[in-house]
């Protein structure tokens, strides 16, 4: 009888830890940027080491379920950016600069100019995380 009670107590303890891990997940939202300025449309955002994966929308916005300490990684056409989840709820992921990005300065300027002309939604504060 004593062995049965110890086994039951151990099982309850293990189950309660499993429930705690589920409760620690939260909805993370944020934005993906290329070149530190332009939002990256349709980037794939995932939690490294898991199967959790989503695609950002046309304005670079995303929402994903994650836990504190998870590593968020965004990828698009070979470029990537990473950030760790902390207690905040909103994040900005910036792609790392590569050699090709540095050589394309003229193209970047043209993209920025085009984005200013065509992006009516990009008001001041649109991409701010007010967390």
C-alpha positions as CSV (number, residue, x, y, z in Angstrom):
1,X,0.0,0.0,0.0
2,X,2.9,2.4,0.8
3,X,4.5,1.7,-2.6
4,X,1.2,2.4,-4.3
5,X,0.8,5.8,-2.5
6,X,4.4,6.7,-3.4
7,X,3.8,5.8,-7.0
8,X,0.6,7.8,-7.1
9,X,2.2,10.8,-5.5
10,X,5.1,10.7,-8.0
11,X,2.6,10.5,-10.9
12,X,0.7,13.5,-9.7
13,X,3.9,15.5,-9.3
14,X,5.0,14.7,-12.9
15,X,1.6,15.6,-14.3
16,X,1.6,19.0,-12.4
17,X,5.0,19.9,-13.9
18,X,3.6,19.1,-17.4
19,X,0.7,21.5,-16.8
20,X,3.1,24.2,-15.6
21,X,5.0,24.1,-18.9
22,X,1.9,24.5,-20.9
23,X,0.8,27.5,-18.8
24,X,4.2,29.3,-19.4
25,X,3.5,29.6,-23.1
26,X,2.2,32.9,-24.3
27,X,1.4,34.6,-27.5
28,X,4.3,36.5,-28.9
29,X,3.7,39.1,-31.6
30,X,6.2,41.2,-33.5
31,X,7.7,42.4,-36.7
32,X,10.4,41.2,-39.1
33,X,12.7,43.8,-40.7
34,X,15.3,43.6,-43.4
35,X,18.0,46.3,-43.7
36,X,17.0,47.7,-40.3
37,X,14.2,49.7,-41.9
38,X,12.0,47.8,-44.3
39,X,9.4,45.3,-43.1
40,X,10.1,41.8,-44.5
41,X,6.9,40.4,-46.0
42,X,6.2,36.6,-45.8
43,X,9.3,35.7,-43.7
44,X,9.1,32.3,-42.0
45,X,9.3,32.7,-38.2
46,X,9.8,29.6,-36.0
47,X,11.0,28.5,-32.6
48,X,14.4,26.9,-33.0
49,X,14.4,23.3,-32.0
50,X,10.6,22.8,-32.4
51,X,8.1,22.3,-35.1
52,X,6.3,25.6,-34.3
53,X,6.4,27.6,-37.5
54,X,4.4,30.5,-39.0
55,X,4.7,33.0,-41.9
56,X,4.7,36.7,-41.4
57,X,2.1,38.7,-43.3
58,X,2.7,41.2,-46.1
59,X,3.7,43.9,-43.6
60,X,6.1,41.7,-41.7
61,X,3.8,41.1,-38.7
62,X,3.6,37.7,-36.9
63,X,2.1,36.0,-33.9
64,X,3.4,32.7,-32.4
65,X,3.1,30.7,-29.2
66,X,6.4,30.6,-27.3
67,X,7.9,30.4,-23.8
68,X,10.5,32.5,-22.1
69,X,13.9,31.4,-23.2
70,X,12.9,30.2,-26.6
71,X,14.9,31.3,-29.6
72,X,12.8,32.9,-32.3
73,X,14.4,32.8,-35.8
74,X,13.1,34.5,-38.9
75,X,14.3,33.5,-42.4
76,X,13.7,34.7,-46.0
77,X,15.8,34.0,-49.1
78,X,18.9,32.9,-47.1
79,X,18.8,35.9,-44.7
80,X,17.9,35.4,-41.1
81,X,17.6,37.1,-37.7
82,X,17.3,35.7,-34.2
83,X,16.1,36.9,-30.9
84,X,15.4,35.2,-27.5
85,X,12.0,35.4,-25.9
86,X,12.0,37.3,-22.6
87,X,9.0,38.6,-20.5
88,X,8.0,41.0,-23.2
89,X,5.1,40.3,-25.6
90,X,6.2,42.2,-28.6
91,X,9.5,41.8,-30.6
92,X,11.3,43.2,-33.6
93,X,13.5,40.7,-35.5
94,X,16.2,42.3,-37.7
95,X,18.0,40.3,-40.4
96,X,21.8,40.1,-40.1
97,X,23.8,42.0,-42.6
98,X,25.6,39.9,-45.2
99,X,28.3,40.9,-47.7
100,X,25.7,41.1,-50.5
101,X,23.5,43.5,-48.4
102,X,26.4,45.9,-47.9
103,X,27.1,46.0,-51.7
104,X,23.5,46.8,-52.5
105,X,23.3,50.2,-50.9
106,X,21.9,51.8,-54.0
107,X,19.1,49.3,-54.2
108,X,18.3,49.8,-50.5
109,X,17.9,53.5,-51.0
110,X,15.5,52.9,-53.9
111,X,13.5,50.5,-51.8
112,X,13.2,53.0,-48.9
113,X,12.1,55.7,-51.3
114,X,9.5,53.4,-52.8
115,X,8.3,52.3,-49.4
116,X,7.8,55.9,-48.3
117,X,5.7,56.6,-51.4
118,X,3.6,53.4,-51.5
119,X,3.2,52.4,-47.8
120,X,0.2,54.5,-46.7
121,X,-0.1,52.5,-43.4
122,X,3.3,53.3,-42.2
123,X,2.4,56.1,-39.8
124,X,4.6,57.1,-37.0
125,X,4.4,54.3,-34.4
126,X,2.9,51.7,-36.7
127,X,5.8,49.3,-36.1
128,X,6.4,50.3,-32.4
129,X,6.1,47.6,-29.8
130,X,4.2,49.2,-26.9
131,X,4.7,46.4,-24.5
